[in-house]
């Protein structure tokens, strides 16, 4: 939920904002500027940018994804699929696609007390905004400040299997005043929803499998200085829960690994610090595509933005968030907080939390699939002599033209590179690569690894070592001659 102080500050500073005099040039991203002028309006495909690893803002240096040679998914012009018009759902703070009910989205209201009795309710709706069911979650403790919702795997019938069932994760994670010791996530077995039937009203309790996961942030070096959060994500591949802070700069990401306790308190692990950029400030929602390949978070600033990370096959969330994200401007949404992928991951929805009679539901189709960075595996060193050796490995280009080199040297800083004989590679299967290296020093330990680059990123093999053979001694050669 956006704090009232932010609106008060805007009202006080409004004349300065319009004049562009609040510490920056007119229309800049850091100053508030004129709200509508800086928002995206529907006019064509959404142009993505990629943040460099340094965290520079591409809106300032005008480096788009093509100039960087990056492989961001392309996003089509947004489409309004419907509107939220119900008086009892006028502060939608999270949206998540159902995993077992095609065409169904799960949504919820923000701050408890918006309407009598609604603090512990979630809603099933379709993309037009029609409500298909109202579900009261009857467990204790009650909702405090629910800010996001996700759907992911979880236990089923007592099985300790993260792929066993579909669950709704309702994140009671807001903390505007930075006062709570713990946050809570309610895990709810996902109900079946029939869009052909009249809307239902159902109460779900512990007897129906609802449980409460209590979480705590770590202390020490990676403790958040402000614990307010509005982004809850669940990894569809393993059931891990992720929480992203909202008000910090830079914001941080924390994980509660599966299986999470529903009887005690779990201390989350620090995962990553996001770049300190305007596109990753004031983070208000997020989600992971059902196949686990794309990670998205929404920034509700002067300009609404979505950041998407591409998760390479076989990698975890930690590694994916350590790379650059693709940045997309979004349609103007007053207090837009909800974002989530659709069931097959071919697009994402956004919904506004604003208190209006009707707020649009926006859908952004993905019109291209992201490429994967190459997968590289360091192999062995063979044919070793005092001054040479052949380095080997395997590389999967993952569908894009890929250049391959071997890095080698006497330390893990390497210092020398040699292009693989087979480079460049194409295709979607692992391929053997090698290079003969000469000019090595005798009787010396060398480190080496394979490195592969394509338009989606870089893949590194692990560091391995080999030792060159010792050079023959002159007196030994002389002795051999005398024996002849």
N, C-alpha and C positions, 0 to 999 in steps of 0.2 A: 504494500500500500504506500502510495506517495504521501509523505508527511505534509501537514498543513504549512509548516514553516517555509517550504519551497514555494508554495503559491504566494505566501505573504511577501517573500523576498522578491518574487517576480513583480508583484504589484508595486512595491516600493521602487524598484529599479526600472519599471517599464519605460519611463521617458528616456532614460539612459540607454535601455536596450534598443529602442527604436532608432535612436541616434547613433547606435553602434559605439558608444563611448565607455562601455563597461570594461575598461582595461584592454580592449582589443579593437581591431578595425571593424567597421560596419560589416555585418553579414558573416563574420568569422564563426567557426564552430565553438571556440572557447567562450565567447560572449553569447548571451541568450539570443541576440539578433531579433528578427521578426519571425515569429513561429511558423507561419504559413509559408513564407518565402523559402525557408530552408527545408521544408518537407517535400517528399516525393509526391507527385501527382501522376495519375495513370497516363502514360504517353508512349510506352514501348517497353521492350525487354529491360529487365533490371540489370544495370551494368555492374559487375562485381569488381572489387579491388582485392589485392592480397597484401596483408601486412607483412613487411619483412620481419625477420627474426629480431631485428633491433627494436621493433615496436614503433617505428616511424609511422605517422599518419599519412596514408597515400592521398588523402584529399588535399594535403598541403604540398606534396611534391609531385602530384599528377602522374603517379606511376600506376598504370592499370595492369590487369593480369596479363594481357598480351605482351606488353613491354617486358614484363618479368618472366615471360615464358612459363607461366604457372597453369595448372590444370584445375581451375575452379569449375564446379557445376554451373551451367547456365540456367538462369531463372527467367521464366516468361512473365509478361505483363500480368499484374495481379488481377484477379477476378472477384467480384462480390458475389458470393454464393447465397447470401441471405442476411438476416439481421437478428440481433438479440433485442427483443421488444418486451419481454415479460417484466412486470414490475418487481417480481421477487428474484430476478436474476439480472440486476443492473450494475453489478460490480464484479464482472467475470475476471478472475485473476489467473486462471490456468486453463489449458485445453490439452487434451491427450486423446489420440485415436484409440478406439477399442481394438483389441486383438482378436476377439471372437465374434464381434457383431459388425460386419461390414457396413460402412457408412455412418457409424455411430461415433460421436465425440463425447468425451466426458469433460464436464466443466463444473466450476464451483464459484461461489461468491467469496469475496475477500473478507474483510474484517468482521468478526462476530458482532451481532447486534444491528447489522444493516437492516434486517427485517426480523420481527419476533420469531424465534424458533428456527431460523435458517442457518445458524452458524455451523450446525452439524449435518448439513445436507449437501449432497452432490447430485448432479443432473446428467441424464443421458439426453443428447439432442442430435439432430441431423444437421447437415451443412447448411440447411436453409434457416436454422434457428428454431425449428419446431421441437418442443420438449417432448421426449418419449417416455421419460420416467423421472421421478423424484425419489431419492434414496436417503433416508435419515440414518445416520451412523450413530448407533446407540451404544457407545462404550465410554468409559471414563479413563482419564480426564477428558472433559469436553474441549472443543476447539477454542483456541486462543487467538491466533492470527494466521489462518491458513492462506498460503500464498501460491502454491503450485500443485500440479497433479501430474502423475505419470502412470503409464501402464507397462508392466514388465513381468518377468517370471518370478516364481516363488514356490514355497512348499505346497504340496497337495496330498491330502490323505496321509499325512505323517511322513511322506517320503522326503528325504533330504536331497532333493534334485531340483536345481534352479530352473530346469526347463519343464518341470512337471505341470505347472498351471499358469493361468493368466491372472494377474492381480492388479488392482488399482492401488497406487501409492499416493496418499493425500498428505501433502507436506504442511504441517503446522509449524512453519519455520520462520515466520516474521518476528522481528524484534526491533521495532522503531526506536525504542528508548534504550536499547542495548542493556537490558536488565536481566534476561533469563539465563539461568545456569544450563538449562537443557532445552532441546527442541524435540518435537515428536513427529513421527510419521505413522499414519494409520494405514495398515495393509488390509485390503478388502478383496476377497475372492470376486472376480469380475462376474456380475450377473448377466444372464442371457436377456437380450432386449429384442422384442419383436416389433419392428416399425409398423407392421400391418395392424397391430392391436391398438386399442385406446391407451393413452398415457397411464402409467401405473404409479402408485405411491407405496413404497416398500420401506420397512424398517429392517436394518441389518445390525446384528449384535455379535458378541463373542460366540454365541451358539451357532452362528452362521459362518464362523471362521475368521471374523474380524479380529485383528490384534493390533497392539500399539508398540511401535519400535521407538525407544527413547535414545536419543543421541546427545553427545556432548563434544564440543570442539576441543582440540588438543591445547595444552598449555605450553609455555616456553616460546621458543623462537618462532614457531609457525602459528601461534595463537592469533585469531583475528582481533584487530583493535575495535572493530564494530561487528557485532554478531548478526545484524539484520541480514536476512537472505530471502530471495523470492524465486530461486531457481532450484528445482528438484528434478533429477534425472535418474533413471534406472537402466543399467546396462542390460540390453536384451540377451546378451550372450552368456552372462554369468550371474545376474541378479544383484550386482553391487549397486549401492545407492550413492549418488553424488549430490553434494550441496555446494552452490556457488554464492559467495557473498555479494551484496548489492552496493553498499555505500563506501567500500574501501577503494583506494586508488593507489596501487593496483589491487584488483579483486583477487581472491584466492578460491581454490577448489579443494574440497575435502571428500573423503570416501569412507563409507561404512561397508566393509566387504561382506558378501554373502557367506554363510547364513548369519543374519542379524538376530540378536537376542530379542525376544518379546517379553522377557521376565526381568532383565536387568538393564543397565545403562551401557551403551557402547560408545567408546571414545573414538571419534573418527580420525582417520589418518590424513595428514596433509598430502596433497597430490601435486598441485601446480600453482604458480602465480601467473595470472594472465598479464599480457602487456599493458602498460600504463598509457592507453590511448583513449581518445574520446569515444571511439566505437565500442569500447569495453568498460565504460563507466556506467553507473546506474543500471545494473543488469537486473532485469525484471522477469525473466522466464527462460526456459530452455527445454530441450528434448533430444533424444537420440532416435535415429531412424530404426525401424523394426529389424533391419538386417545388421544393425550396429555399425554401419559404415560411415554415417554422417552424424556429426554433433552440431547442434545449433543453440545459440543463446541470443536473446533480444536485449538491446539497449534502448531504454526509453529516455532519450535526451532531447535536446533541441531538435535534432533530427533522429527519427526512429531508424534503427539499423538492426540487421541480423548478421551474426558472424557464424560461418560454417567451417568446421574442421573436417578434413578427410582422414579417415582412419584406415590405414593400409591393412590388408589381409594379414592376420596373424599377430597384430600388434594390440596393445591394450590402450585404455583411455589415457593413462599417464603419458605415454609416448606421443599419442595423437595431439594432446593439448600442448605439448612442448614444441610443436611446429607452428608455422604461420597459419592464420585463418583467412578465409575469404570473406570480404565485407560487402554487404548489400544494403543500399538505402531502401527503406520501406515506405509504403503509403502513410500519409499523416494519420495518426491515431492519438486523440487526447487520452493520456494515461493508458497507453497500450502496454499491457503486461503479459498477455497470454500468447504462446507460440508453441507449435507442435507439428510433427510430420503426420502425413496421412498413413493409412494402413500399409500401403506397399512402398512407402518412402519415395514416391514420385513427386511430392510437393509438400508444402507446409501451410498451415493456417495461422492467422493472427486474429486476436479479438481484443477489443478495448474494454477497460474497466470503468470508463466514464459514466457518471450518473446522468444519462440521457434517456429519453423515451425509446430511442432505437439507435443501436450502434451496428455498423456493418460488420459482417464476417468476411475476411479477406482470405483468398486462397492463391498461393504462388506456385504454379506448376514448374517442375524442373524439366527443362527441354534437352538436357544432355547429362550423361552420366560422368562423374569424375573419374579420372584415370588413377591408377595406383602407382605409387613409387615402386621402383624395381626391388626385387628381393635378392640379396646377395649372400652367398655362403663361402667363406674362405676354405680352401681345400688344403692340399699338402704341398711341400717343396720336394722336388726330385732332381735327379741328375746333378747332384751337388759336387762341385770341384772346389779347389782353393780360390777360384776367382769367379765362379758362375753358379747358376742354379735356375731351375724352371719352377715358377710359381703357378699354382692351379687353384681353381674355384668353380663355382656354378652361379649363374645369374638367371633369374626369371624376369624378362622385360615387362611383364604384365600388360602387354598390348601396345606399348609405345616404343619408338626408336630409342635405344639405350646405348650410351657410351660406357665403356668399361676400362678401368685402369687398376693396376696394383700399386699400392703404396708400400714402401719398404725403407728400412733404415735401422740404425743401431739402437734407437729408442722408439717409444710409442708415438713420438712426434714425427716419425718416419723421415721426411725430407726429400725422398726421391720417389718418382712415379714412372711407370712404364705402361703403355697402352696394351691391352690384351690383343692378341693376334686376331681374335674373332670379332672385335669391336668395329662398328656398332652392331647391336643385336636387335631383332624384332621377334614377335611371337608371344605366346602366353604359357610357355613351359620352361622348366629349368634347362639351361644349356651350359655345357662345359666351356670354360675359358682358361687361357694360360698365357704366359709370356716368359721367354728366356731372359734372364738378367745377367749381365756381364760386368766386369770391372769391380768385383767385390774384393774385399780384403780377406786374406786367408785366416783360418782359425778364429773366426769372428761370429758372434751371435747376432742374427738379424731378426727384426720384427717385420711382419708383413700382414696385409689384409687386402681384400678386393673391395672396390668402390664402384658403384653403378649409378649413373645419372640419367633421368629422362624428364619429360616436361612436368611430371607430377611430383618429382622430388628426388632424393638421394637415398640409396640403400648401401649399408656398410656391412661387410662380413666381420667376424670376430678377429681379434689379434692372435696371430700364431707366430712361432719362432722356428728358426733352423740355424745350424752352425756350419759354416764353410769348413772344408777340409784344410789341414795344415799343409803348407808348402814343403816340397822335398828339400832337404838340406844339401848344400854343395858337397860336403865331405862324404855324404852317403852316396851321391852320384859317382864320386871318384872311386869309392870302395867297390861299387858295383862294376865299374870299368876294369879295376885291377883283377877282380875275380874272373873276368872273362878270359 
